[in-house]
Amino acid sequence: MNFNSSRGLSRRRYMQSAGLALLAPFLPASDSAGATSASVNNSSAADWGRDAIASVMAKSGTAAVSVALWSAGQVVWQEAFGWANREDGIPANVQTRFNTGSVSKVLAALAAMILQDRGLLKLDAPVVRYLPEFRMLSDRLELRNQLGPRTLTTESVWDPSIYSDGYKRITVRHLLSHSSGLPGTDIHNIFAFGPYTDYAANVEAALADTHLKHEPGELSVYCNDGFTMIERLVQALSGQSFPEFVRVNILEPLGMTNSGYTLAPFAEGTFAHPYYQGERLPQEFVSAYATGGLVSTPTDMLRLGRMFLGGGILDGQRIVSAAGVAEMGSDQTGMLRINLTPEFQVGLGWDNANQIALRSVGQKAWEKNGFTVFFSNEFYVLPESDIVLMLSGSSTNYDVARLAEEIVMRTLLDRQLLRALPPKVSLVAPPSVDSPSPDPAIVGIYGNYNGPIDAALVDGRLNLRRWQDGAWTPMHEGLLLRSDGWWWGDTGDSFTFEVQRGMRYLVQRSPNSTGYVRVSFPLGQQLPPLKAALSAAWKARIGTAWELADEAADSVALSRGRYLVKLGVLPDLPGYMLWDDAQLMRPVDDTRARMTVKVPINDGRDLAELVFQTVDGAEQIVRHGSIFRQVAMVAGNTDVAQSLETEGFD
């Protein structure tokens, strides 16, 4: 589940303006940090990788990149490029630490497996067994979309059937496989320029005032909250904080001496600074330790990967059972009730327990990517081929997934495990269907977390538009239905509509970033107009602007100015409110609006309820742990709807 970079779509709006402004020089490690910075052992993969890294750094303005590659029993390549601190003349070297983002989830899953080995935890036990104070508002979780596709666009799809205490059925396995039903990501102080150690406790408190967005185990949609709850479990069962447990039981035994969590500022020169539009920023602190807070080096991460290769053992020391390693790397999707993309095989902590492109050439690969606001990473372990790769960079402006996948492919070539690189997939569409008769039921609005999509049929062709900045923006137009049953354009992208459990989905299929395979992703779930009109209270809120009010002063969310969003409506879909021009919300009374979609993989992530409160005579919104207060709308204010989307941690 390379949720973001395999599509090449996922750069948070907060960071879009970074562009190519930062033109960091490509600085070969052998010239910048002495002989200990670079090690290459006759690898054409490394030769290709060095040139590719030079190119992407020059084009993207990435200040620093570091890579380490293990293959066939030895370190084949470890090297750092660019600057840890350009202004002070500190080059990056192989000991320079990078924020690894969601690669951290692998250690969270590993911590859970260690607890299971000790008899303290069972994967399929409910979370409330270990956290008896854990609560959510799911006593009456409403089953959605039960009426079937024929009535989907004309009748309400919310059935008031009672699913009592749905949160009590969340298991540890659900948390580790993104199938818990928790909202997604609590943004409150998640990224900052200083340490915040109470993030996980605050998340658990915020969950007490929200509902599940889907039943546990119903589907798998990327969910940072689930791994934050693993942090709470580890503390409850071990008596240690999560960072301390990982340090004592994983990092120190593995000899990962340059790895840890941002509990306090690091010494200057030991970490890569983030840069934004050419400006050096302070150290980035990630408060969500289990889901995205690990700081490490590719060299250290090789030791973690080698432990997985050894079935839980490194240098004669066992960290976890072989059964635990195998369980982490096993496909967890078999029991899902909604699974629109069976080519993805989610592991425990791993995005992919059998990465698609490597699988296409007969190689099993466990893969995890990881982003923060300013850093990008890819981590590969090929358990049957004795290969580990970690690639880290101090930017999200380049395609780290493409680089990593190509390096692994070329390592397999070096080892003669591949005879040649696989061919690129064809971008040529199959023949069109004569006199197509498309199903008119596909027409409508499809909701997600990133902006509603309108599907329309015009003269037998499919047009797709996305709602952005208060207007419909063309996505793909003039798509033709082809003999394979997909709607094709001229770019190699194709689309289809699939119904599961009475819900209709729009699904996109595209070549992945390397072009070796096609991957598909559900983009949205079709939503009907609501019969109930908006109440007077909700109508009064249309067009209002809201400012994030309780964020710390050194939060990354506030580093570019005010954090403002707009509350509006989508004229084409009556009855809903539209948060941040992106998420369609369903009011259930005058004070609460609920989440509305169940979209697997990525486009149903990071949803939240809106709860209105009156404090000192003024309304405020509580949204999954964050408080927003109303501000005057300023015409032409570009800050409105420019929210920090936490697509990092993928």
C-alpha positions as CSV (number, residue, x, y, z in Angstrom):
1,M,0.0,0.0,0.0
2,N,2.4,2.6,-1.2
3,F,-0.5,4.9,-0.6
4,N,0.9,8.1,-1.9
5,S,4.0,7.9,-4.0
6,S,3.0,4.9,-6.1
7,R,0.5,7.3,-7.7
8,G,2.8,10.3,-7.7
9,L,-0.2,12.4,-6.6
10,S,0.3,13.0,-3.0
11,R,2.1,16.3,-2.1
12,R,0.2,18.1,0.7
13,R,-1.2,21.4,-0.3
14,Y,0.7,23.0,2.5
15,M,4.0,22.1,0.7
16,Q,3.0,22.6,-3.0
17,S,4.5,26.0,-3.2
18,A,7.9,24.7,-2.3
19,G,8.4,23.7,-6.0
20,L,11.9,24.0,-7.2
21,A,12.9,27.1,-5.1
22,L,15.6,25.3,-3.1
23,L,18.4,24.4,-5.5
24,A,20.7,22.6,-3.2
25,P,24.0,21.6,-4.8
26,F,24.7,17.9,-5.4
27,L,27.6,17.2,-3.1
28,P,29.3,13.8,-3.4
29,A,29.9,12.3,0.0
30,S,33.5,11.4,-0.8
31,D,34.3,15.1,-1.2
32,S,32.3,16.3,1.7
33,A,32.7,14.1,4.7
34,G,35.7,11.8,4.3
35,A,36.1,8.1,3.6
36,T,33.6,7.0,6.2
37,S,30.7,8.7,4.3
38,A,30.7,6.5,1.3
39,S,31.1,2.8,0.7
40,V,30.4,1.1,-2.6
41,N,31.2,-2.5,-3.6
42,N,31.1,-2.9,-7.3
43,S,27.4,-2.2,-7.7
44,S,25.8,-0.9,-11.0
45,A,22.7,-0.3,-8.9
46,A,24.8,2.2,-6.8
47,D,26.2,3.8,-10.0
48,W,22.7,4.3,-11.3
49,G,21.5,5.5,-8.0
50,R,24.2,8.0,-7.6
51,D,23.4,9.6,-10.9
52,A,19.7,9.5,-10.2
53,I,20.1,11.1,-6.8
54,A,22.2,13.9,-8.3
55,S,19.5,14.6,-10.8
56,V,16.5,14.7,-8.4
57,M,18.4,16.8,-5.9
58,A,19.2,19.4,-8.6
59,K,15.6,19.4,-10.0
60,S,13.8,19.3,-6.7
61,G,16.0,21.4,-4.5
62,T,16.4,18.6,-2.0
63,A,19.2,19.6,0.5
64,A,20.3,16.1,1.6
65,V,19.8,12.5,0.7
66,S,21.3,9.4,2.3
67,V,21.1,5.8,1.2
68,A,22.2,2.4,2.5
69,L,21.9,-0.9,0.6
70,W,22.5,-4.5,1.9
71,S,22.7,-7.4,-0.6
72,A,24.0,-11.0,-0.4
73,G,25.5,-10.7,3.0
74,Q,27.3,-7.4,2.8
75,V,26.8,-3.6,2.7
76,V,26.9,-2.9,-1.0
77,W,26.4,0.9,-0.8
78,Q,26.1,3.6,1.9
79,E,26.5,7.2,1.0
80,A,25.2,10.6,1.9
81,F,24.8,13.6,-0.4
82,G,24.3,17.3,0.1
83,W,24.0,19.3,3.2
84,A,22.8,18.7,6.7
85,N,23.1,22.4,7.3
86,R,24.0,24.4,4.2
87,E,24.3,27.8,5.9
88,D,26.9,26.5,8.4
89,G,28.7,24.4,5.9
90,I,27.9,21.1,7.5
91,P,27.7,18.3,4.9
92,A,25.5,15.3,5.2
93,N,27.2,12.0,6.0
94,V,26.1,8.5,6.7
95,Q,25.6,9.3,10.4
96,T,23.3,12.2,9.6
97,R,19.9,11.5,11.1
98,F,16.6,12.0,9.1
99,N,13.0,11.9,10.2
100,T,11.7,8.6,8.8
101,G,8.0,9.4,9.0
102,S,5.7,6.4,8.7
103,V,8.6,4.0,8.4
104,S,8.3,4.3,12.2
105,K,5.2,2.1,11.9
106,V,7.4,-0.9,11.3
107,L,8.9,-0.4,14.8
108,A,5.4,0.0,16.3
109,A,4.4,-3.3,14.8
110,L,7.6,-4.9,16.0
111,A,7.0,-3.6,19.5
112,A,3.6,-5.2,19.5
113,M,5.1,-8.5,18.4
114,I,7.7,-8.4,21.2
115,L,4.8,-8.0,23.7
116,Q,3.0,-10.9,22.1
117,D,6.1,-13.0,22.4
118,R,6.1,-12.2,26.1
119,G,2.5,-13.2,26.5
120,L,1.4,-9.7,27.3
121,L,-0.7,-9.1,24.2
122,K,-2.7,-11.0,21.6
123,L,-3.2,-9.6,18.1
124,D,-6.8,-10.6,17.9
125,A,-7.8,-9.5,21.4
126,P,-9.8,-6.3,21.7
127,V,-7.9,-3.1,22.5
128,V,-10.3,-2.4,25.5
129,R,-8.9,-5.5,27.2
130,Y,-5.6,-3.7,27.6
131,L,-6.9,-0.1,27.7
132,P,-10.2,-0.4,29.7
133,E,-10.6,3.4,29.8
134,F,-10.6,3.6,26.0
135,R,-14.0,5.0,24.8
136,M,-15.7,6.2,21.6
137,L,-19.2,7.4,20.6
138,S,-20.0,4.2,18.7
139,D,-22.9,2.8,20.7
140,R,-25.1,3.6,17.7
141,L,-22.7,3.3,14.8
142,E,-25.0,3.7,11.8
143,L,-24.6,1.2,9.0
144,R,-24.3,3.1,5.8
145,N,-25.2,2.3,2.2
146,Q,-27.3,-0.7,2.7
147,L,-30.0,0.1,0.1
148,G,-28.0,-1.1,-2.9
149,P,-26.8,0.7,-6.1
150,R,-30.3,1.1,-7.7
151,T,-31.5,3.4,-5.0
152,L,-28.1,4.9,-4.2
153,T,-28.7,8.3,-5.8
154,T,-32.3,8.8,-4.7
155,E,-32.7,7.6,-1.2
156,S,-30.9,8.0,2.1
157,V,-28.2,5.4,2.6
158,W,-28.0,5.6,6.4
159,D,-29.7,2.8,8.1
160,P,-30.3,3.4,11.8
161,S,-29.5,-0.2,12.6
162,I,-27.7,-0.5,15.9
163,Y,-24.1,-1.8,16.1
164,S,-23.5,-1.5,19.9
165,D,-20.1,-0.4,21.1
166,G,-18.3,-0.9,17.8
167,Y,-15.1,0.4,19.2
168,K,-15.0,-2.5,21.6
169,R,-14.4,-4.8,18.7
170,I,-11.2,-3.0,17.5
171,T,-8.4,-5.5,17.9
172,V,-4.6,-4.9,18.0
173,R,-4.5,-6.5,14.5
174,H,-7.0,-3.9,13.3
175,L,-4.7,-1.1,14.6
176,L,-1.7,-2.5,12.9
177,S,-3.4,-3.1,9.5
178,H,-5.2,0.2,9.1
179,S,-8.6,-1.5,9.5
180,S,-9.7,-0.1,12.9
181,G,-12.3,2.4,11.7
182,L,-10.6,5.3,13.7
183,P,-10.9,8.7,12.0
184,G,-7.4,9.0,10.6
185,T,-5.0,11.6,12.0
186,D,-5.2,14.0,14.9
187,I,-3.2,17.1,13.6
188,H,-2.9,18.8,17.0
189,N,0.8,19.7,17.4
190,I,1.7,16.6,15.4
191,F,4.5,18.5,13.6
192,A,6.4,21.2,15.5
193,F,9.7,22.9,16.0
194,G,9.9,21.7,19.6
195,P,9.0,18.6,21.5
196,Y,5.4,17.7,22.6
197,T,5.3,14.5,24.6
198,D,1.5,14.3,25.3
199,Y,0.3,13.7,21.8
200,A,-0.8,10.0,22.2
201,A,-2.7,10.7,25.4
202,N,-4.5,13.6,23.7
203,V,-5.4,11.4,20.8
204,E,-7.0,8.9,23.0
205,A,-9.0,11.7,24.8
206,A,-10.1,13.1,21.4
207,L,-11.4,9.7,20.3
208,A,-13.8,9.6,23.2
209,D,-15.9,12.3,21.5
210,T,-16.1,10.7,18.0
211,H,-17.6,7.8,16.2
212,L,-16.0,5.1,14.1
213,K,-16.0,5.9,10.4
214,H,-16.4,2.2,9.5
215,E,-16.8,-1.1,11.3
216,P,-13.5,-2.6,12.6
217,G,-12.2,-5.0,9.9
218,E,-14.6,-3.7,7.2
219,L,-11.9,-2.2,5.0
220,S,-8.3,-1.0,5.2
221,V,-7.8,2.8,4.9
222,Y,-4.6,4.5,5.9
223,C,-4.9,5.4,9.6
224,N,-2.3,7.1,11.7
225,D,-4.6,7.1,14.8
226,G,-4.4,3.3,14.9
227,F,-0.6,3.3,15.4
228,T,-0.9,6.1,18.0
229,M,-3.1,3.7,20.0
230,I,-0.3,1.1,19.8
231,E,1.8,3.7,21.6
232,R,-0.8,3.7,24.4
233,L,-0.9,-0.1,24.5
234,V,2.9,-0.4,24.7
235,Q,2.9,2.0,27.7
236,A,0.1,0.3,29.4
237,L,1.5,-3.2,29.1
238,S,5.2,-2.5,29.6
239,G,5.1,0.3,32.1
240,Q,7.5,2.2,29.8
241,S,6.9,5.1,27.5
242,F,6.9,4.0,23.9
243,P,10.2,5.7,23.0
244,E,11.8,4.1,26.0
245,F,10.4,0.6,25.2
246,V,11.7,0.9,21.7
247,R,15.1,2.1,22.8
248,V,15.6,-0.7,25.4
249,N,14.1,-3.6,23.4
250,I,14.9,-2.7,19.8
251,L,17.3,0.1,19.1
252,E,20.0,-0.7,21.7
253,P,20.0,-4.5,21.1
254,L,20.3,-3.9,17.4
255,G,23.1,-1.4,17.8
256,M,21.1,1.4,16.1
257,T,23.1,4.1,17.9
258,N,22.0,7.0,15.8
259,S,18.2,6.3,16.1
260,G,15.6,7.5,18.5
261,Y,12.7,9.9,18.9
262,T,12.6,13.7,19.1
263,L,12.2,14.0,22.9
264,A,14.6,16.9,23.0
265,P,16.7,19.0,20.5
266,F,19.5,17.1,18.8
267,A,23.1,18.5,18.7
268,E,23.7,20.6,15.7
269,G,25.4,18.7,12.9
270,T,23.9,15.4,13.9
271,F,20.6,15.8,11.9
272,A,19.4,17.0,8.5
273,H,17.7,20.4,8.7
274,P,14.5,20.9,6.9
275,Y,14.3,23.5,4.2
276,Y,11.3,25.4,2.8
277,Q,11.5,27.7,-0.2
278,G,15.3,28.0,0.3
279,E,15.0,28.8,4.0
280,R,16.7,26.7,6.6
281,L,14.2,25.7,9.3
282,P,14.8,24.5,12.8
283,Q,14.8,20.8,13.6
284,E,11.4,19.2,12.8
285,F,9.9,17.4,15.8
286,V,7.3,14.7,15.2
287,S,5.0,14.2,18.2
288,A,3.3,11.0,17.0
289,Y,6.1,8.6,18.0
290,A,4.7,5.2,17.0
291,T,3.1,6.4,13.8
292,G,5.8,8.6,12.5
293,G,8.4,9.9,15.0
294,L,11.5,7.7,14.5
295,V,14.7,9.6,13.6
296,S,17.4,7.3,12.1
297,T,20.0,6.9,9.5
298,P,19.9,4.5,6.5
299,T,22.9,2.8,8.0
300,D,21.1,2.1,11.2
301,M,18.0,0.9,9.3
302,L,20.1,-1.7,7.6
303,R,20.6,-3.3,11.0
304,L,16.8,-3.4,11.5
305,G,16.3,-4.9,8.0
306,R,19.0,-7.5,8.6
307,M,17.2,-8.6,11.8
308,F,14.1,-9.2,9.7
309,L,16.2,-11.2,7.2
310,G,17.4,-13.3,10.1
311,G,13.9,-14.2,11.3
312,G,14.2,-11.9,14.4
313,I,17.9,-12.4,15.1
314,L,20.9,-10.1,14.4
315,D,24.4,-11.0,15.4
316,G,23.2,-13.8,17.5
317,Q,20.8,-11.8,19.5
318,R,17.1,-12.5,19.2
319,I,14.8,-9.4,19.2
320,V,11.5,-11.1,18.2
321,S,10.3,-14.5,17.3
322,A,10.5,-15.8,13.8
323,A,6.7,-16.2,13.9
324,G,6.4,-12.5,14.8
325,V,8.5,-11.5,11.8
326,A,6.5,-13.8,9.5
327,E,3.2,-12.4,10.8
328,M,4.3,-8.8,10.2
329,G,5.1,-9.8,6.6
330,S,1.8,-11.7,5.9
331,D,-1.1,-10.4,3.9
332,Q,-3.8,-9.0,6.3
333,T,-6.5,-8.2,3.7
334,G,-8.1,-11.6,3.4
335,M,-10.9,-10.9,5.9
336,L,-11.8,-7.4,4.7
337,R,-15.4,-7.0,3.6
338,I,-14.6,-4.1,1.2
339,N,-11.5,-4.7,-0.8
340,L,-11.4,-2.9,-4.2
341,T,-7.7,-3.4,-4.9
342,P,-6.7,-7.0,-4.1
343,E,-3.3,-6.3,-5.7
344,F,-2.4,-4.6,-2.4
345,Q,-1.4,-6.9,0.4
346,V,-1.1,-5.0,3.6
347,G,1.1,-6.3,6.3
348,L,1.4,-5.4,10.0
349,G,3.3,-2.1,9.9
350,W,4.2,-2.7,6.3
351,D,2.4,-0.9,3.5
352,N,3.1,-3.9,1.3
353,A,3.7,-7.4,2.4
354,N,4.2,-8.3,-1.2
355,Q,5.1,-5.2,-3.2
356,I,3.5,-5.1,-6.5
357,A,6.3,-4.3,-8.9
358,L,8.7,-6.7,-7.3
359,R,6.1,-9.4,-7.2
360,S,5.7,-8.9,-11.0
361,V,9.3,-10.2,-11.4
362,G,8.9,-13.0,-8.9
363,Q,10.4,-11.3,-5.9
364,K,8.8,-11.0,-2.5
365,A,9.4,-7.6,-0.9
366,W,8.2,-5.9,2.3
367,E,7.9,-2.2,1.8
368,K,7.1,0.9,3.8
369,N,7.3,4.5,2.8
370,G,7.4,7.4,5.2
371,F,6.8,11.2,4.9
372,T,6.7,14.1,7.3
373,V,6.1,17.7,6.3
374,F,9.8,18.0,5.2
375,F,11.2,14.4,4.8
376,S,10.6,11.4,2.6
377,N,11.8,7.8,3.0
378,E,11.5,4.3,1.5
379,F,12.4,1.1,3.3
380,Y,12.6,-2.3,1.6
381,V,13.3,-5.8,2.9
382,L,13.4,-8.7,0.5
383,P,13.3,-11.7,2.9
384,E,14.0,-14.4,0.2
385,S,16.7,-12.5,-1.6
386,D,18.8,-11.0,1.2
387,I,18.3,-7.4,0.3
388,V,17.6,-4.3,2.5
389,L,17.4,-0.7,1.2
390,M,16.8,2.5,3.1
391,L,16.6,5.8,1.3
392,S,16.0,9.1,3.1
393,G,15.8,12.7,1.9
394,S,15.2,16.1,3.5
395,S,12.4,17.0,1.0
396,T,9.1,15.7,-0.3
397,N,9.6,17.3,-3.7
398,Y,10.9,14.2,-5.5
399,D,9.6,10.7,-6.2
400,V,11.4,8.7,-3.5
401,A,9.3,5.6,-4.3
402,R,10.6,5.6,-7.9
403,L,14.2,5.9,-6.9
404,A,14.0,3.1,-4.3
405,E,12.1,0.7,-6.6
406,E,14.6,1.2,-9.4
407,I,17.6,0.7,-7.0
408,V,16.1,-2.6,-5.8
409,M,15.4,-3.7,-9.4
410,R,19.0,-3.0,-10.4
411,T,20.3,-4.8,-7.3
412,L,18.4,-7.9,-8.4
413,L,20.1,-7.4,-11.8
414,D,23.5,-7.2,-10.2
415,R,22.8,-10.4,-8.4
416,Q,21.5,-12.0,-11.6
417,L,18.2,-12.6,-9.9
418,L,16.7,-10.8,-12.9
419,R,17.8,-11.2,-16.4
420,A,16.5,-7.8,-17.4
421,L,14.4,-5.0,-16.1
422,P,10.7,-5.6,-16.7
423,P,9.1,-3.8,-19.6
424,K,7.1,-0.7,-19.0
425,V,3.4,-1.1,-19.2
426,S,1.7,0.1,-22.4
427,L,-0.1,3.4,-22.3
428,V,-2.1,2.5,-25.4
429,A,-5.8,2.0,-24.7
430,P,-7.5,-1.2,-25.8
431,P,-10.2,-0.9,-28.6
432,S,-13.2,1.1,-27.7
433,V,-16.6,-0.4,-27.3
434,D,-18.9,0.0,-30.3
435,S,-22.2,1.7,-29.3
436,P,-21.4,1.7,-25.6
437,S,-24.4,1.7,-23.2
438,P,-22.9,3.0,-19.9
439,D,-24.9,2.6,-16.8
440,P,-26.5,6.0,-16.0
441,A,-26.3,5.1,-12.3
442,I,-22.5,6.0,-12.3
443,V,-23.4,9.6,-12.7
444,G,-23.1,11.6,-9.5
445,I,-20.8,13.0,-6.8
446,Y,-18.1,10.9,-5.2
447,G,-16.9,11.9,-1.8
448,N,-13.4,11.4,-0.2
449,Y,-11.0,13.3,2.0
450,N,-9.4,15.3,-0.7
451,G,-12.2,17.0,-2.7
452,P,-15.5,15.7,-4.2
453,I,-15.4,14.3,-7.7
454,D,-18.2,14.7,-10.2
455,A,-18.8,12.0,-12.8
456,A,-20.9,12.9,-15.8
457,L,-21.7,11.3,-19.1
458,V,-21.7,13.5,-22.2
459,D,-22.4,11.9,-25.6
460,G,-21.4,8.5,-24.3
461,R,-18.0,9.8,-22.9
462,L,-17.1,10.1,-19.2
463,N,-16.0,13.5,-17.8
464,L,-14.5,13.7,-14.3
465,R,-14.1,17.0,-12.4
466,R,-12.8,17.7,-8.9
467,W,-14.1,20.4,-6.6
468,Q,-11.2,22.8,-5.7
469,D,-11.2,26.3,-4.4
470,G,-14.9,26.7,-4.7
471,A,-15.3,25.5,-8.3
472,W,-15.3,22.4,-10.5
473,T,-11.9,21.7,-12.0
474,P,-11.5,19.3,-14.9
475,M,-9.6,16.1,-14.1
476,H,-10.1,13.8,-17.1
477,E,-12.5,14.5,-19.9
478,G,-13.7,12.6,-22.9
479,L,-12.9,9.2,-21.5
480,L,-14.0,6.3,-23.7
481,L,-15.3,2.9,-22.5
482,R,-12.9,0.3,-23.8
483,S,-13.1,-3.5,-24.3
484,D,-11.5,-4.2,-20.9
485,G,-14.5,-2.5,-19.2
486,W,-12.5,0.6,-18.1
487,W,-12.8,4.2,-19.2
488,W,-9.6,5.4,-20.9
489,G,-8.0,8.7,-21.7
490,D,-4.8,9.5,-23.6
491,T,-2.4,9.4,-20.6
492,G,-2.5,5.7,-19.7
493,D,-4.9,6.3,-16.8
494,S,-8.2,4.4,-16.8
495,F,-11.3,4.4,-14.6
496,T,-14.0,2.1,-13.6
497,F,-17.0,1.9,-11.2
498,E,-17.4,-0.9,-8.7
499,V,-20.1,-1.7,-6.3
500,Q,-19.4,-3.5,-3.0
501,R,-21.8,-3.9,-0.1
502,G,-24.2,-1.6,-1.8
503,M,-21.7,1.3,-2.2
504,R,-20.5,2.5,-5.6
505,Y,-16.9,3.5,-6.0
506,L,-14.9,5.4,-8.6
507,V,-11.6,3.5,-9.1
508,Q,-8.5,4.8,-11.0
509,R,-5.8,2.6,-12.5
510,S,-2.5,4.1,-13.5
511,P,1.1,3.1,-14.2
512,N,3.1,3.3,-11.0
513,S,6.0,5.8,-10.7
514,T,8.5,3.5,-12.4
515,G,6.0,2.4,-15.0
516,Y,6.6,-1.3,-14.5
517,V,3.1,-2.2,-13.3
518,R,-0.4,-0.7,-13.1
519,V,-1.9,0.1,-9.7
520,S,-5.5,0.9,-8.9
521,F,-7.0,3.1,-6.2
522,P,-10.6,3.9,-5.2
523,L,-10.9,7.7,-5.6
524,G,-14.3,8.2,-4.0
525,Q,-17.6,6.8,-2.8
526,Q,-20.9,7.9,-4.5
527,L,-23.1,9.9,-2.2
528,P,-26.8,10.7,-2.8
529,P,-28.5,14.0,-2.1
530,L,-29.9,14.1,1.4
531,K,-33.7,14.4,1.9
532,A,-33.3,16.5,5.0
533,A,-32.6,20.1,4.3
534,L,-30.0,22.0,6.3
535,S,-31.3,23.5,9.5
536,A,-31.2,27.2,10.1
537,A,-28.1,26.8,12.3
538,W,-26.2,25.1,9.5
539,K,-27.3,27.5,6.9
540,A,-26.0,30.4,9.0
541,R,-22.6,28.7,9.0
542,I,-22.3,28.6,5.2
543,G,-19.3,30.6,4.0
544,T,-17.8,31.1,7.4
545,A,-14.1,30.9,8.0
546,W,-12.4,29.2,10.9
547,E,-8.9,29.5,12.4
548,L,-7.0,26.8,14.2
549,A,-6.9,28.3,17.7
550,D,-5.2,25.9,20.1
551,E,-2.1,25.0,18.2
552,A,1.3,25.7,19.8
553,A,3.1,28.7,18.6
554,D,6.0,26.7,17.2
555,S,3.7,24.2,15.4
556,V,4.6,23.6,11.8
557,A,0.9,24.3,10.9
558,L,1.4,27.9,11.9
559,S,4.9,28.4,10.5
560,R,3.7,29.8,7.2
561,G,1.0,32.0,8.8
562,R,-2.5,31.5,9.9
563,Y,-4.2,28.2,9.5
564,L,-7.7,29.0,8.1
565,V,-10.4,26.8,6.6
566,K,-13.8,27.4,5.2
567,L,-17.2,25.8,5.9
568,G,-19.4,25.7,2.9
569,V,-21.7,23.6,0.8
570,L,-21.5,21.8,-2.5
571,P,-24.4,23.2,-4.6
572,D,-24.7,19.9,-6.6
573,L,-25.3,17.8,-3.5
574,P,-28.0,19.2,-1.1
575,G,-28.0,18.4,2.5
576,Y,-24.2,18.2,3.2
577,M,-21.7,20.7,4.6
578,L,-18.3,20.9,3.0
579,W,-15.3,21.3,5.3
580,D,-12.2,22.9,3.8
581,D,-13.5,22.5,0.3
582,A,-12.7,18.8,0.6
583,Q,-14.8,16.6,3.0
584,L,-18.6,16.3,2.7
585,M,-20.1,16.1,6.2
586,R,-23.6,15.0,7.2
587,P,-25.2,17.1,9.9
588,V,-27.1,14.9,12.5
589,D,-28.2,17.8,14.7
590,D,-27.4,21.5,15.1
591,T,-24.1,20.7,16.9
592,R,-22.5,17.7,15.1
593,A,-21.7,16.7,11.6
594,R,-20.6,13.1,10.8
595,M,-18.1,11.5,8.4
596,T,-19.8,10.2,5.3
597,V,-17.5,7.9,3.3
598,K,-15.8,4.6,3.5
599,V,-13.1,4.7,0.9
600,P,-10.3,2.1,1.2
601,I,-6.5,2.6,0.7
602,N,-5.9,6.4,0.8
603,D,-8.7,8.6,-0.3
604,G,-10.9,7.9,2.8
605,R,-8.2,8.7,5.3
606,D,-8.0,11.6,7.7
607,L,-11.7,12.2,8.1
608,A,-13.2,13.7,11.3
609,E,-16.4,14.9,12.8
610,L,-17.3,18.5,13.5
611,V,-18.6,19.3,16.9
612,F,-19.9,22.8,17.6
613,Q,-19.6,24.3,21.1
614,T,-20.5,27.7,22.5
615,V,-17.8,29.1,24.8
616,D,-18.1,32.6,26.2
617,G,-21.0,33.3,23.9
618,A,-19.1,32.4,20.7
619,E,-19.2,29.2,18.7
620,Q,-16.1,27.1,18.2
621,I,-15.5,23.8,16.3
622,V,-13.8,20.8,17.9
623,R,-12.4,18.6,15.1
624,H,-10.6,15.5,16.3
625,G,-8.7,17.1,19.1
626,S,-8.2,20.6,17.5
627,I,-10.2,23.8,18.2
628,F,-11.2,26.2,15.5
629,R,-12.7,29.6,16.2
630,Q,-14.6,31.7,13.7
631,V,-12.9,34.7,12.0
632,A,-14.0,37.3,9.6
633,M,-13.8,36.2,6.0
634,V,-11.4,38.3,4.0
635,A,-12.0,38.5,0.3
636,G,-9.1,37.0,-1.6
637,N,-7.4,35.6,1.4
638,T,-5.3,32.8,0.0
639,D,-4.8,31.3,3.5
640,V,-8.4,30.1,3.6
641,A,-8.6,26.4,2.8
642,Q,-4.8,26.1,2.8
643,S,-4.8,23.6,5.6
644,L,-2.0,21.3,6.6
645,E,-2.9,17.8,5.3
646,T,-1.1,15.1,7.2
647,E,-0.3,13.0,4.1
648,G,3.1,12.5,5.7
649,F,3.2,9.3,7.6
650,D,2.4,7.3,4.5
